[in-house]
Every structure is written in structure tokens, then in C-alpha cells.
């Protein structure tokens, strides 16, 4: 992935896929949030499954953990039919994701790969 994020809609499978990777900076997070909201406004979320693919995401710096926590909370309020979070291949980042999921009472499903998305 050349960009650190991408947002796409698979209309056939009814998936709204947000992919993040690399070492995210605050400017990346802001750009991602804007693109996510723009793309998301074009679908009826109750008909789609949200997939947040963080497999390529590197360790999240402390200053972005709050923003990541807010993102988890936002995902749960948008009315998606189901939510999947693909954990990072980095053990440290996966641990960060699991801690935030626990802290926010994440209603989605944590999975290890895109193959686990049903």
C-alpha cells in the first residue's frame, strides 16, 4: 500500500472496507477520518458490514491512541450491520487494538485476517 489508508466499498458483498497501514501520524489520521466520512455518507450503513483492516498498521504512538479510541467509538455509532477489525500482524499493535477494544466495549469482532471476515 503506497498510501497509509484507503476506503472502498464492495457493493456486491456489501462491505465497507477501511484499510490502514504503516506508521500513522496525526495528519494521516485526520485524512483517513475525512475520507471515511465522505465515502461512508454515500452508502446506507445499515445494509453494510464495516471492515477495518489494520493488518499492515505499525505500532501506534501514544498521541494517536486517543484518536484510535475515538475511532472505535465512532465505528460503533454509525449503524453498520456488523463490524470486523482485522488485527495488525505486529504483536504490539494487536495488543494496543485489543486493549482499546476492551476499553470501549467494542461491539465488533476482532479477526486475524481478511479471510476471517464473514
Secondary structure by P-SEA (a helix, b strand, c coil): ccccbbbbbccccccbbbbbbccccaaaaaaaaaaaaaaaaacccccbbbbbcccccccccccaaaaaaaaaaaaaaccccbbbbbccccaaaaaaaaaaaaaacccbbbbccccccc
